[in-house]
């Protein structure tokens, strides 16, 4: 909750919602820790039936930003999704959050649309989607 409160303020997830990410079988939380000090977190949910994983939140405490923590959190989320056979990853991001958009883009996410007022009146979100590579090699024919 410390990460939620610090990073999102009034828009933070409620304690009940955070608990749901921890206890549900179709959701999980990844923590970035140094010893017992939490530096960031990511909360995700997934549907094996739909083959999709959704990153609901990636947050790094301000004093620990620009150290690659967000990238590592996202990588761990994607590993968990892939380990569950998911073929599509998605998330929403504030259209004005350039550092997050840059991170997601460099990790292979593409903007697939926009949701008006997602974060409140006048605060839109981009929907971003990633379809990870299957690792299957495409045959190459040399003439």
ABEGO torsion letter per residue (X at the ends): XAAAAAAAEAABBBAAAAAAAAABAABBBBBBBBEABBABBBBBBBBAAAGBBBBABBBBBAAABGAGAAAAAAAAAAAAAAAAGBABBBBBBBAABAAAAAAAAAAGBBBAEBBBGAAEBGBBBBBBBBBBBAGBBBBBBBX
